[in-house]
Amino acid sequence: MNHIERITQAGIAPEVTRPAPERLISGDPVHTTWNIEERDGIYCGQWQSTPGKWRISYTEWEYVYIRSGHSILTDSQGNETQLRTGDGCIIRPGFAGTWEVVETTLKDYVIR
Protein backbone atom coordinates (compact mmCIF):
# COMPACT_ATOMS: atom_id res chain seq x y z
CA MET A 1 0.00 0.00 0.00
CA ASN A 2 1.25 3.46 -0.89
CA HIS A 3 1.14 5.69 2.21
CA ILE A 4 1.19 8.94 0.25
CA GLU A 5 -1.23 9.74 -2.55
CA ARG A 6 -1.15 12.93 -4.55
CA ILE A 7 -4.56 14.58 -4.90
CA THR A 8 -5.30 14.60 -8.60
CA GLN A 9 -8.28 13.94 -10.85
CA ALA A 10 -6.18 11.86 -13.27
CA GLY A 11 -7.53 8.37 -13.76
CA ILE A 12 -10.59 8.89 -11.53
CA ALA A 13 -13.99 8.70 -13.16
CA PRO A 14 -15.97 11.71 -11.95
CA GLU A 15 -19.49 11.52 -10.57
CA VAL A 16 -21.72 14.21 -12.11
CA THR A 17 -24.84 15.29 -10.19
CA ARG A 18 -27.16 18.23 -9.62
CA PRO A 19 -28.88 19.40 -6.42
CA ALA A 20 -32.20 17.69 -5.71
CA PRO A 21 -35.03 19.79 -7.22
CA GLU A 22 -36.54 20.51 -3.80
CA ARG A 23 -33.20 22.02 -2.64
CA LEU A 24 -32.53 24.15 -5.73
CA ILE A 25 -33.04 27.90 -5.27
CA SER A 26 -31.53 29.32 -8.47
CA GLY A 27 -29.48 28.45 -11.53
CA ASP A 28 -28.69 25.00 -12.89
CA PRO A 29 -25.54 24.00 -10.99
CA VAL A 30 -23.68 20.90 -12.15
CA HIS A 31 -21.55 19.15 -9.53
CA THR A 32 -18.56 17.06 -10.55
CA THR A 33 -16.94 14.96 -7.82
CA TRP A 34 -13.68 13.04 -7.95
CA ASN A 35 -13.72 10.69 -4.92
CA ILE A 36 -10.07 9.94 -4.22
CA GLU A 37 -10.43 8.00 -0.96
CA GLU A 38 -13.32 6.38 0.90
CA ARG A 39 -12.12 4.43 3.91
CA ASP A 40 -12.96 4.00 7.60
CA GLY A 41 -15.55 6.81 7.62
CA ILE A 42 -13.24 9.28 5.85
CA TYR A 43 -14.03 10.60 2.38
CA CYS A 44 -11.76 12.93 0.43
CA GLY A 45 -11.34 14.22 -3.05
CA GLN A 46 -12.21 17.17 -5.23
CA TRP A 47 -15.58 18.71 -6.01
CA GLN A 48 -16.49 21.31 -8.59
CA SER A 49 -19.73 23.17 -9.18
CA THR A 50 -20.96 25.59 -11.79
CA PRO A 51 -22.96 28.65 -10.63
CA GLY A 52 -26.24 28.28 -8.77
CA LYS A 53 -27.72 28.25 -5.28
CA TRP A 54 -29.23 25.43 -3.22
CA ARG A 55 -30.17 24.52 0.35
CA ILE A 56 -27.71 22.44 2.40
CA SER A 57 -27.88 20.61 5.72
CA TYR A 58 -24.78 18.92 7.14
CA THR A 59 -24.82 15.78 9.29
CA GLU A 60 -21.06 15.25 8.93
CA TRP A 61 -17.87 17.22 9.50
CA GLU A 62 -16.12 18.62 6.40
CA TYR A 63 -12.83 20.40 5.80
CA VAL A 64 -12.87 22.50 2.61
CA TYR A 65 -10.02 24.16 0.70
CA ILE A 66 -11.02 26.34 -2.26
CA ARG A 67 -8.65 25.80 -5.19
CA SER A 68 -10.46 28.21 -7.48
CA GLY A 69 -13.68 30.17 -7.77
CA HIS A 70 -16.03 32.00 -5.45
CA SER A 71 -18.81 30.58 -3.29
CA ILE A 72 -20.94 31.94 -0.46
CA LEU A 73 -22.15 29.82 2.45
CA THR A 74 -25.08 31.40 4.30
CA ASP A 75 -26.36 29.95 7.56
CA SER A 76 -30.01 29.83 8.61
CA GLN A 77 -29.61 33.16 10.47
CA GLY A 78 -28.36 34.90 7.31
CA ASN A 79 -24.64 35.05 8.22
CA GLU A 80 -22.50 34.82 5.08
CA THR A 81 -19.09 33.22 4.68
CA GLN A 82 -17.35 34.21 1.43
CA LEU A 83 -15.04 31.49 0.10
CA ARG A 84 -12.50 32.38 -2.58
CA THR A 85 -9.36 30.84 -4.06
CA GLY A 86 -6.99 29.90 -1.24
CA ASP A 87 -9.61 29.94 1.53
CA GLY A 88 -10.24 27.01 3.83
CA CYS A 89 -12.98 26.30 6.34
CA ILE A 90 -14.53 23.60 8.49
CA ILE A 91 -18.25 22.91 8.22
CA ARG A 92 -19.55 21.15 11.32
CA PRO A 93 -22.53 18.82 11.73
CA GLY A 94 -25.75 20.77 12.20
CA PHE A 95 -24.89 23.54 9.73
CA ALA A 96 -27.96 24.41 7.67
CA GLY A 97 -28.37 27.15 5.11
CA THR A 98 -27.42 27.66 1.48
CA TRP A 99 -24.43 27.15 -0.77
CA GLU A 100 -24.18 29.65 -3.62
CA VAL A 101 -21.58 29.28 -6.34
CA VAL A 102 -20.96 32.74 -7.76
CA GLU A 103 -18.01 31.66 -9.94
CA THR A 104 -17.36 28.01 -10.82
CA THR A 105 -15.72 26.59 -7.69
CA LEU A 106 -13.22 23.74 -7.30
CA LYS A 107 -12.57 22.54 -3.77
CA ASP A 108 -10.59 19.85 -2.01
CA TYR A 109 -12.63 18.17 0.70
CA VAL A 110 -12.21 15.79 3.61
CA ILE A 111 -15.43 14.49 5.18
CA ARG A 112 -15.68 12.59 8.45
C-alpha positions as CSV (number, residue, x, y, z in Angstrom):
1,M,0.0,0.0,0.0
2,N,1.2,3.5,-0.9
3,H,1.1,5.7,2.2
4,I,1.2,8.9,0.2
5,E,-1.2,9.7,-2.6
6,R,-1.2,12.9,-4.5
7,I,-4.6,14.6,-4.9
8,T,-5.3,14.6,-8.6
9,Q,-8.3,13.9,-10.9
10,A,-6.2,11.9,-13.3
11,G,-7.5,8.4,-13.8
12,I,-10.6,8.9,-11.5
13,A,-14.0,8.7,-13.2
14,P,-16.0,11.7,-11.9
15,E,-19.5,11.5,-10.6
16,V,-21.7,14.2,-12.1
17,T,-24.8,15.3,-10.2
18,R,-27.2,18.2,-9.6
19,P,-28.9,19.4,-6.4
20,A,-32.2,17.7,-5.7
21,P,-35.0,19.8,-7.2
22,E,-36.5,20.5,-3.8
23,R,-33.2,22.0,-2.6
24,L,-32.5,24.2,-5.7
25,I,-33.0,27.9,-5.3
26,S,-31.5,29.3,-8.5
27,G,-29.5,28.5,-11.5
28,D,-28.7,25.0,-12.9
29,P,-25.5,24.0,-11.0
30,V,-23.7,20.9,-12.1
31,H,-21.5,19.2,-9.5
32,T,-18.6,17.1,-10.6
33,T,-16.9,15.0,-7.8
34,W,-13.7,13.0,-8.0
35,N,-13.7,10.7,-4.9
36,I,-10.1,9.9,-4.2
37,E,-10.4,8.0,-1.0
38,E,-13.3,6.4,0.9
39,R,-12.1,4.4,3.9
40,D,-13.0,4.0,7.6
41,G,-15.5,6.8,7.6
42,I,-13.2,9.3,5.9
43,Y,-14.0,10.6,2.4
44,C,-11.8,12.9,0.4
45,G,-11.3,14.2,-3.1
46,Q,-12.2,17.2,-5.2
47,W,-15.6,18.7,-6.0
48,Q,-16.5,21.3,-8.6
49,S,-19.7,23.2,-9.2
50,T,-21.0,25.6,-11.8
51,P,-23.0,28.6,-10.6
52,G,-26.2,28.3,-8.8
53,K,-27.7,28.3,-5.3
54,W,-29.2,25.4,-3.2
55,R,-30.2,24.5,0.3
56,I,-27.7,22.4,2.4
57,S,-27.9,20.6,5.7
58,Y,-24.8,18.9,7.1
59,T,-24.8,15.8,9.3
60,E,-21.1,15.3,8.9
61,W,-17.9,17.2,9.5
62,E,-16.1,18.6,6.4
63,Y,-12.8,20.4,5.8
64,V,-12.9,22.5,2.6
65,Y,-10.0,24.2,0.7
66,I,-11.0,26.3,-2.3
67,R,-8.6,25.8,-5.2
68,S,-10.5,28.2,-7.5
69,G,-13.7,30.2,-7.8
70,H,-16.0,32.0,-5.4
71,S,-18.8,30.6,-3.3
72,I,-20.9,31.9,-0.5
73,L,-22.2,29.8,2.4
74,T,-25.1,31.4,4.3
75,D,-26.4,29.9,7.6
76,S,-30.0,29.8,8.6
77,Q,-29.6,33.2,10.5
78,G,-28.4,34.9,7.3
79,N,-24.6,35.1,8.2
80,E,-22.5,34.8,5.1
81,T,-19.1,33.2,4.7
82,Q,-17.3,34.2,1.4
83,L,-15.0,31.5,0.1
84,R,-12.5,32.4,-2.6
85,T,-9.4,30.8,-4.1
86,G,-7.0,29.9,-1.2
87,D,-9.6,29.9,1.5
88,G,-10.2,27.0,3.8
89,C,-13.0,26.3,6.3
90,I,-14.5,23.6,8.5
91,I,-18.3,22.9,8.2
92,R,-19.5,21.1,11.3
93,P,-22.5,18.8,11.7
94,G,-25.8,20.8,12.2
95,F,-24.9,23.5,9.7
96,A,-28.0,24.4,7.7
97,G,-28.4,27.1,5.1
98,T,-27.4,27.7,1.5
99,W,-24.4,27.1,-0.8
100,E,-24.2,29.6,-3.6
101,V,-21.6,29.3,-6.3
102,V,-21.0,32.7,-7.8
103,E,-18.0,31.7,-9.9
104,T,-17.4,28.0,-10.8
105,T,-15.7,26.6,-7.7
106,L,-13.2,23.7,-7.3
107,K,-12.6,22.5,-3.8
108,D,-10.6,19.8,-2.0
109,Y,-12.6,18.2,0.7
110,V,-12.2,15.8,3.6
111,I,-15.4,14.5,5.2
112,R,-15.7,12.6,8.5
